[in-house]
Amino acid sequence: MKYLYIVDYWVPFPQSEYGGVINVIAENDAEAFDKLLNEEQFHPDYKGRILPNVIKADKYELQHDYESGIVDAFVT
């Protein structure tokens, strides 16, 4: 079973003026965290903020077996 995670971007103002949202498909919080932690496009100084945002993210059960990974990211 996999889930779609809607994760709030974790970099604070002023480095990220407006924030953002990242959509991730994963089996659980640990896999979602791992996918986000290893993504090079995200600011490395704030990696400690990823897990709390994964835990509080909205999660939606998926009906089909999609590949795990980042589906879309909108960050400013």
C-alpha positions in Angstrom: 0.0 0.0 0.0 1.3 3.4 -0.9 0.3 6.9 0.0 0.5 10.4 -1.6 2.1 12.8 0.9 1.4 16.5 0.5 4.4 18.0 2.4 4.8 21.6 3.3 8.3 22.9 2.3 10.4 23.4 5.3 12.8 26.3 4.5 11.9 29.4 6.5 11.6 33.0 5.4 13.6 34.8 4.0 15.4 31.9 2.2 12.1 30.7 1.0 9.9 33.8 0.8 6.6 32.1 0.1 7.2 28.4 1.0 6.0 25.6 -1.1 4.5 22.1 -1.3 6.1 18.8 -2.3 4.1 15.7 -3.4 5.7 12.4 -2.7 4.5 8.8 -3.2 5.8 6.4 -0.5 4.8 3.4 1.6 5.4 5.1 4.9 6.8 8.2 6.6 10.4 6.7 6.6 10.4 6.2 2.9 8.9 9.7 2.2 11.6 11.2 4.4 14.3 9.2 2.6 13.1 10.4 -0.8 13.1 14.0 0.3 16.4 13.9 2.3 18.2 12.6 -0.8 16.9 15.2 -3.2 19.6 17.6 -4.2 17.4 20.6 -5.2 16.3 21.3 -1.6 18.3 23.6 0.7 20.8 21.4 2.7 20.8 23.6 5.8 17.3 22.7 6.7 17.3 18.9 6.4 16.4 18.6 10.1 13.0 20.1 9.4 12.0 17.5 6.8 10.8 14.7 9.1 8.4 16.8 11.2 6.8 18.0 8.0 6.5 14.5 6.6 4.9 13.3 9.9 2.3 16.1 9.8 1.7 15.9 6.0 -1.7 15.1 4.6 -1.6 11.5 3.4 -3.9 9.9 0.9 -4.1 6.1 0.2 -3.5 5.3 -3.4 -5.6 2.7 -5.3 -2.8 1.6 -7.7 0.8 0.6 -7.2 2.7 3.7 -8.2 6.5 4.0 -8.1 7.7 5.7 -5.0 9.3 9.1 -5.4 8.8 12.9 -5.7 5.9 13.5 -8.0 6.0 17.3 -8.0 7.6 20.1 -6.1 6.7 23.8 -6.0 9.1 25.8 -3.9 10.0 29.4 -3.8 
